Amino acid sequence: MIPFNKPHLTGKETHYIYDAVNTGKISGNGKYTKLCHDFFLKRFHFKHSLLTTSCTDGLEMASILINIKPGDEIIMPSYTFVSTANAFVLRGATIRFVDSRDDHPGMDEDKIEELINEKTKAIVPVHYAGIACNMDKIMFLSEKYNLFVIEDAAQAIDSYYLNKDGIKIPLGSIGHLGVFSFHETKNIISGEGGLLVVNDQQFKNRSEIIWEKGTNRSSFFRGEVDKYGWVDVGSSFLPSDIISAFLYAQLEELDQIQKRRIEIWNLYYKELSECCKANGIRLPMVPEYATNNAHMFYLVFDSSNLRSKVIEKLKEVGILSVFHYLSLHKSPFYIEKHDGRTLINSDRYTENLLRLPLYVDLQDQEVLQITHTVREILNG
Ligand SMILES: *Cc1c(COP(=O)(O)O)cnc(C)c1O
């Protein structure tokens, strides 16, 4: 049986957890949380990062930080995970969903401007499959209309935007705020876990307060104030140091993990490109301004019947493939609240996109078995 995902362990996780337990302090913001924050600073130049218990929590912190209130409008793709929207809906925002691009499941950057009005507060680009949105276009709109940009980089660890000068900028560091996920289905994992990256320094102090239940506990521990108390709204967004210890072991192996994932992704591409092109099936597209962090390998069929047939046939030989999001504008919760526009590309990905197994411990030989079976189904 080849599962769709298998969490990869580096082997050091339990060692660091053991060490964290031995420090005698396993609540949040301990030794391993700091080691992780340092890692993000050194590796990606994230000036201010805060580990969170999930990416969902990171998004909720972002929503609090930009002071979302009822009636505010947020622009984001419909083809995304529910948390991207829910974090803002929780605080009363209305979501204006943007269609996906024709050539990529990410949001169509050219359809954002028409949705902007005086109620618009923020744009939330989602770097689908770890592939960058066109951030020049999005940051241009942000400046023109004075809007916040919160990057949902849940899938985008170690992925980059190549700017006009060809410089690699880590995703998550371009908008005012960025969020990552370390859920066990992502490239770097801690079971559940996430990260909020604060790029706009106006949010620095308040982000720590919101993180620590609305108290100025972090400044107190740095000796900046002589007692700590309730100074703002907030919640318990910080993970236990046991989670951070697990995460640190993963971060140390980031390069090896990424190298292997990219090898697998390239093997899929090589083995499937000819057959897919011959059959009118689309392979993942990586624009010239984006890098590929091999978060996902997917195919886009021209009908949902063919997709169902491929899922079934793969399952018969023990290979698990899965479809992805159901467009949020058509979800039972939001369909009545949606403004009624049809989003054809988003619906097309909902019906026709299929993800193939991709995890570090997947063997070349298993990839070949999968691609061989896919080719047989398509040609036969
Ligand atoms: C995984 C994911 C999330 C949620 O991450 P959690 O850590 O599970 O909360 C949000 N947005 C996108 C695009 C995701 O892929």
The ligand as a Gaussian input file, in Angstrom:
#p B3LYP/6-31G(d) Opt

LIG

0 1
 C       -2.544000      23.555000       5.865000
 C       -3.093000      24.883000       5.498000
 C       -3.638000      25.751000       6.443000
 C       -3.889000      25.375000       7.863000
 O       -2.781000      24.951000       8.548000
 P       -2.928000      24.375000      10.055000
 O       -1.531000      24.416000      10.557000
 O       -3.467000      22.996000       9.903000
 O       -3.830000      25.264000      10.793000
 C       -4.037000      27.016000       6.035000
 N       -3.920000      27.406000       4.762000
 C       -3.421000      26.590000       3.812000
 C       -3.307000      27.084000       2.410000
 C       -3.006000      25.295000       4.141000
 O       -2.527000      24.492000       3.205000

